[in-house]
Amino acid sequence: MHRLAEDGIALVLLDANGRFKARLEGATAGNVLLRRAQHATSMGEAFTLALARRLVAGKLRNQRQVMLRGARDAVDEADRRVLARAALNLAASQRALPAAGSLDTVRGVEGEAARGYFAAFNHLLRPELRERFALDGRSRRPPRDRMNALLSFLYAMWMNDCRSACEAAGLDPQVGYLHVLRPGRAALALDLMEEFRPFADRLALTLVNRLQLDVRSFEVREGGAVMLHLDARKEVVVAFQERKKDELTHPLLAQALPLGLVPLVQARLLARHLRGEAEVYPPFAMR
């Protein structure tokens, strides 16, 4: 633990459901002038609204790619129609964002789009697995079904990677734009994470559809909470780390880099925008 702190590597502790419990990190570093700019821009309504629109637009675009890919790969025509319709609805939500005149409206567009996205999510699963891994909307704290348990665990790991990326770029992870500020909440990390949620969704679908996880990978606790068994959590962590090695071409940098480095690149692009060196923040586009 001392070595990790000295080397500037954060140690994150999660509970069995993937929920954040504690974090060990070294001395505060980063550019104080950047943090000052971040705090100042977070107080500006117009700046905050414009950035929140772009953050949500990035998430919706990537969710739409998940649906379009599912529609292309669908064997059943009924599944294809459901997924194609969901993709059209996400595109409509994207088009509605420029007219959103307040943060609450932006959050409302995002929430409505998320409900439609997860309503179609089961059609991305193999038909014989849908009853066992049915997703009845998003449920958290605690997750109420197997797919929600898996998604929550993957989201928690992405969130902590995004928090580390914010800190590495010199940003304050608690001062966000889209997410409401609350004591102890890493709002900026949650903002940055939005565009990466569909990557977690794809990995969850892969693990289930390829039978790397099955019903024995989960347990139901008293009260209805569902969680991953220890061995299954280890398998998910390994799959997550392997997926982060996949090389992608960054559309702005026009060069290949591992998926695991993309949050850091995005945090640095966000820092440029907050300093006024870039007119807009470009969310990462899934292919």
VENUR-V380093 format. One line per field, one symbol per residue. phi: phi as a letter, one per 20 degrees, with the letter a starting at -180 (. if undefined). A space follows every 50 residues. Layout:
BEGIN
phi->???
END
This chain:
BEGIN
phi->.fffffemdfddddefenefdbbdbfffcnefffffffffffeeffffff ffgfffffffffffffffffffefeefffgfffffffffffffgfffgef ebfffgfffffffffffffegffeefgfdfffcfdemeccldfdbfffff fffffffffffffffgffeneefeddceeffbgneeffffgffgfegfff fffgfffefemfccfffccdegnnfdbffgffffffffffffffegecef feelbebfgfefgfffffffffffenecfceeffefe
END
